[in-house]
Amino acid sequence: MPTAPHIALDSPAAVDGRHIRAVTFQSVRMEYLRRVLGELSLAAAGSRALVIGSGRGLLARGLARLGFEAVGADPSPAATALALDTDGGLGVTYLTTPAEELDLADSSFDLVYCADTLEITERPDAVLKEAARVLRPGGAFVYDTVNRTPVSRLVYLGAFQTVPSTRIMPRGRYAADRLRRPDELAESLERAGLSAKDVSSFKPRDVRSLVRATRGRRRGTLTDDQLPELVGMVLEPESKPVVTYLGYAVRRA
C-alpha cells in the first residue's frame, strides 16, 4: 500500500479535511439543532450562539441564518482566516482560541455547539468546563462526536487518516483513547455542571456513498455542494450509536 503524504495538523490540507466532514454533517447538525431549540423553547432571535471547533465557519453561519448572534471559535489561525474570507456578510465573529481555554466571558451565550473537538482533545473535561462557564444557566450545550467501537475505529483511525484513497485528516488526529462512549461523556457532562438530556445516533444513508464522496472530493471530481446529497446523513434517535452521535445538555443553575 502506498504511503500517504504527511499532513500537518494546522495545514490548509488538514483544515480542508475538517471542512469535508463539516459539509457532510451540516444538514444533520442543523436538523438536530432545530429539534433542540424546539424542546427548550429557545428562540434564535435575540440569543447568542458559540460554535467551538468552528473550522471554516459553516455551522456558525448556519446559526446566524437562524437568527442567532453567532461566534465561531477555533484553535487554528488558518481556519479562522478561511472563515473570515467566506463569511458572506453574515456578521459572524470568528476567534482563534483553544477549546480548553476560551477567551470569552462567563455566562455570555444561550447556546454552545461543540464540533470536531471532543473526539480529538486530550482534555475533554477542560473543554466541557469551559463550555459550561460561557453558557448562561439554563443554556443549551449541543455536540456531536465519535463513539468508541470497532466500526468507528475502522472509519476514523483507518479510512479517515490512514488509507491513502480516503484519507482526509493527519495521522494522529484521532486515537482510540480519545473516542468516547455516550455513558463516559454523560459522566463528564455532569462533572462540568451540564445535565445530559439526549443522545441520538446519526450515520450516512449508505456507507458506500460516504466512501465515494470522500474519494470524489479528494480527487476534485465532486464539489462541497454535491457532498450532502450524495452522502445523505440521517438521524436515528432510537438507535444505539455505532460510529457518530449527537447529544445535548443543559447548564445547571
VEXDREN-2710 file (C-alpha; in Angstrom, 1 decimal):
% VEXDREN-2710
k/r/px/py/pz
1/MET/0.0/0.0/0.0
2/PRO/1.5/3.4/-0.9
3/THR/2.3/5.8/1.9
4/ALA/0.2/8.9/2.1
5/PRO/2.0/12.2/2.5
6/HIS/2.2/13.7/5.9
7/ILE/-0.4/16.4/6.7
8/ALA/0.4/18.9/9.4
9/LEU/-2.3/19.5/11.9
10/ASP/-2.8/23.1/11.1
11/SER/-2.0/23.0/7.3
12/PRO/-4.6/24.0/4.7
13/ALA/-5.0/20.3/3.8
14/ALA/-5.9/19.5/7.4
15/VAL/-8.4/22.4/7.6
16/ASP/-9.8/21.2/4.3
17/GLY/-10.3/17.7/5.7
18/ARG/-12.3/19.1/8.6
19/HIS/-14.3/21.1/6.2
20/ILE/-15.3/18.0/4.2
21/ARG/-16.6/16.5/7.5
22/ALA/-18.4/19.7/8.3
23/VAL/-20.1/19.9/4.9
24/THR/-21.2/16.3/5.2
25/PHE/-22.6/16.7/8.7
26/GLN/-24.2/20.2/8.2
27/SER/-27.7/19.1/7.4
28/VAL/-28.0/16.6/10.3
29/ARG/-26.4/19.1/12.7
30/MET/-29.0/21.8/11.7
31/GLU/-31.8/19.3/11.9
32/TYR/-30.8/18.3/15.4
33/LEU/-30.3/21.9/16.5
34/ARG/-33.8/22.8/15.4
35/ARG/-35.2/19.9/17.4
36/VAL/-33.2/21.0/20.5
37/LEU/-34.4/24.6/20.1
38/GLY/-38.0/23.4/20.0
39/GLU/-37.6/21.2/23.0
40/LEU/-36.1/24.0/25.1
41/SER/-38.3/26.8/23.6
42/LEU/-35.2/28.7/22.8
43/ALA/-35.7/31.5/20.2
44/ALA/-32.7/32.3/18.0
45/ALA/-33.7/35.9/17.6
46/GLY/-32.0/37.9/20.4
47/SER/-29.9/34.9/21.5
48/ARG/-26.1/34.4/21.3
49/ALA/-24.6/31.1/20.0
50/LEU/-21.0/29.9/20.1
51/VAL/-19.5/27.2/17.9
52/ILE/-16.4/25.6/19.4
53/GLY/-14.2/24.0/16.7
54/SER/-15.9/26.1/14.1
55/GLY/-13.3/25.5/11.3
56/ARG/-14.3/27.5/8.2
57/GLY/-17.4/28.7/10.0
58/LEU/-20.1/26.7/8.1
59/LEU/-22.1/25.8/11.2
60/ALA/-21.7/29.3/12.7
61/ARG/-23.1/30.8/9.5
62/GLY/-26.0/28.3/9.7
63/LEU/-26.8/29.5/13.2
64/ALA/-26.5/33.2/12.1
65/ARG/-29.1/32.4/9.3
66/LEU/-31.5/31.1/12.0
67/GLY/-31.2/34.5/13.7
68/PHE/-28.5/34.0/16.4
69/GLU/-25.7/36.4/17.1
70/ALA/-23.1/33.8/16.2
71/VAL/-19.4/33.4/17.2
72/GLY/-17.1/30.8/15.8
73/ALA/-14.1/29.8/17.9
74/ASP/-11.3/27.6/16.6
75/PRO/-7.7/26.9/17.6
76/SER/-6.4/27.1/14.1
77/PRO/-5.4/30.5/12.6
78/ALA/-5.6/29.0/9.2
79/ALA/-9.2/28.0/9.8
80/THR/-10.1/31.4/11.2
81/ALA/-8.6/33.2/8.1
82/LEU/-10.7/30.9/5.8
83/ALA/-13.8/31.6/7.8
84/LEU/-13.3/35.3/7.5
85/ASP/-12.9/35.0/3.8
86/THR/-16.1/33.1/3.3
87/ASP/-18.4/34.9/5.8
88/GLY/-20.6/36.4/3.1
89/GLY/-21.6/39.4/5.1
90/LEU/-23.5/37.4/7.8
91/GLY/-21.6/39.2/10.6
92/VAL/-20.3/36.1/12.4
93/THR/-17.5/36.8/14.8
94/TYR/-14.5/34.5/14.3
95/LEU/-11.9/33.9/17.0
96/THR/-8.7/31.9/17.3
97/THR/-8.8/30.4/20.7
98/PRO/-8.4/26.8/22.1
99/ALA/-11.4/25.0/23.3
100/GLU/-9.7/24.2/26.6
101/GLU/-9.2/27.9/27.4
102/LEU/-11.8/30.0/25.7
103/ASP/-11.1/33.7/25.7
104/LEU/-14.7/34.6/26.3
105/ALA/-16.8/36.0/29.2
106/ASP/-18.7/33.9/31.7
107/SER/-22.4/33.2/31.0
108/SER/-22.3/35.1/27.7
109/PHE/-24.1/32.5/25.4
110/ASP/-27.5/30.9/25.2
111/LEU/-26.3/28.1/23.0
112/VAL/-22.9/26.4/22.7
113/TYR/-22.2/23.8/19.9
114/CYS/-19.1/21.7/20.2
115/ALA/-18.0/20.4/16.8
116/ASP/-14.9/18.4/15.7
117/THR/-13.4/18.7/19.2
118/LEU/-14.5/16.1/21.8
119/GLU/-13.0/13.3/19.7
120/ILE/-9.6/14.9/19.4
121/THR/-8.9/16.7/22.7
122/GLU/-6.7/15.2/25.4
123/ARG/-8.6/17.2/27.9
124/PRO/-12.3/16.7/27.5
125/ASP/-13.2/17.8/31.0
126/ALA/-11.5/21.1/30.4
127/VAL/-13.5/21.6/27.1
128/LEU/-16.7/20.9/28.9
129/LYS/-15.9/23.0/31.9
130/GLU/-15.2/26.0/29.5
131/ALA/-18.4/25.4/27.6
132/ALA/-20.4/25.4/30.8
133/ARG/-18.6/28.5/32.0
134/VAL/-19.5/30.6/29.0
135/LEU/-23.1/29.3/29.0
136/ARG/-25.8/31.1/30.9
137/PRO/-27.7/29.0/33.5
138/GLY/-30.4/27.0/31.5
139/GLY/-28.4/27.4/28.3
140/ALA/-28.0/24.5/25.9
141/PHE/-24.8/22.7/25.1
142/VAL/-25.1/20.7/21.9
143/TYR/-22.3/18.4/20.5
144/ASP/-21.5/15.7/18.0
145/THR/-18.7/13.2/18.5
146/VAL/-17.5/9.7/17.7
147/ASN/-18.3/6.6/19.7
148/ARG/-15.5/4.1/20.6
149/THR/-16.5/0.9/18.8
150/PRO/-14.7/-1.5/16.4
151/VAL/-16.5/0.1/13.5
152/SER/-15.7/3.7/14.5
153/ARG/-12.0/2.7/14.7
154/LEU/-12.1/1.4/11.2
155/VAL/-13.6/4.6/9.9
156/TYR/-11.8/7.2/11.9
157/LEU/-8.4/5.6/12.6
158/GLY/-8.3/3.7/9.3
159/ALA/-10.2/5.3/6.5
160/PHE/-10.0/8.9/7.5
161/GLN/-6.4/9.1/8.5
162/THR/-4.5/6.0/7.2
163/VAL/-5.9/4.7/3.9
164/PRO/-4.5/6.9/1.1
165/SER/-7.6/6.9/-1.1
166/THR/-9.9/8.1/1.6
167/ARG/-7.5/9.9/3.9
168/ILE/-8.7/13.4/4.8
169/MET/-7.0/14.1/8.2
170/PRO/-3.5/14.0/9.6
171/ARG/-2.2/10.8/11.2
172/GLY/-2.7/11.1/15.0
173/ARG/-5.7/13.5/14.9
174/TYR/-7.9/10.6/16.0
175/ALA/-6.8/7.9/18.6
176/ALA/-8.8/5.1/20.2
177/ASP/-8.5/6.6/23.7
178/ARG/-9.9/9.9/22.6
179/LEU/-13.1/8.4/21.2
180/ARG/-15.7/8.3/24.0
181/ARG/-18.8/6.2/24.6
182/PRO/-22.0/8.1/25.4
183/ASP/-22.0/6.9/29.0
184/GLU/-18.5/8.2/29.5
185/LEU/-19.4/11.5/28.0
186/ALA/-22.5/11.8/30.2
187/GLU/-20.3/11.4/33.3
188/SER/-18.0/14.2/32.0
189/LEU/-21.0/16.5/31.3
190/GLU/-22.3/16.0/34.9
191/ARG/-18.8/16.9/36.3
192/ALA/-18.9/20.1/34.3
193/GLY/-22.3/21.2/35.6
194/LEU/-24.2/20.1/32.5
195/SER/-27.2/17.9/32.7
196/ALA/-27.4/15.4/29.8
197/LYS/-30.8/15.3/28.1
198/ASP/-30.4/13.3/24.9
199/VAL/-28.2/11.1/22.7
200/SER/-29.1/10.5/19.0
201/SER/-27.2/8.3/16.6
202/PHE/-26.6/9.5/13.0
203/LYS/-24.9/7.9/10.1
204/PRO/-24.7/8.0/6.3
205/ARG/-27.6/6.6/4.4
206/ASP/-25.2/4.1/2.8
207/VAL/-21.5/3.7/3.9
208/ARG/-20.5/3.1/0.3
209/SER/-21.8/6.6/-0.6
210/LEU/-19.6/8.1/2.1
211/VAL/-16.5/6.3/0.6
212/ARG/-17.4/7.5/-2.9
213/ALA/-18.0/11.1/-1.7
214/THR/-14.7/11.2/0.2
215/ARG/-12.7/9.9/-2.8
216/GLY/-14.5/12.2/-5.2
217/ARG/-13.9/15.3/-3.0
218/ARG/-10.2/14.4/-2.7
219/ARG/-9.8/13.9/-6.4
220/GLY/-11.7/17.2/-7.2
221/THR/-14.5/15.5/-9.1
222/LEU/-17.1/16.5/-6.5
223/THR/-17.8/19.9/-5.1
224/ASP/-18.8/20.8/-1.5
225/ASP/-22.4/21.4/-2.7
226/GLN/-22.6/17.8/-4.0
227/LEU/-21.5/16.1/-0.8
228/PRO/-24.6/16.3/1.4
229/GLU/-27.0/14.8/-1.1
230/LEU/-24.6/12.1/-2.1
231/VAL/-23.8/11.0/1.5
232/GLY/-27.3/11.6/2.9
233/MET/-26.7/11.7/6.7
234/VAL/-29.7/10.6/8.7
235/LEU/-30.7/10.9/12.3
236/GLU/-31.6/7.7/14.2
237/PRO/-32.8/8.8/17.7
238/GLU/-33.8/5.4/18.8
239/SER/-30.7/3.5/17.6
240/LYS/-27.5/2.8/19.6
241/PRO/-24.7/4.9/18.1
242/VAL/-22.2/2.7/16.1
243/VAL/-19.9/5.5/14.9
244/THR/-21.2/9.0/15.4
245/TYR/-23.7/10.6/17.7
246/LEU/-25.3/13.9/18.6
247/GLY/-26.4/15.0/22.0
248/TYR/-27.3/17.9/24.2
249/ALA/-27.2/19.0/27.8
250/VAL/-28.4/22.0/29.8
251/ARG/-26.3/24.0/32.1
252/ARG/-27.5/23.7/35.7
253/ALA/-28.2/26.8/37.7
END
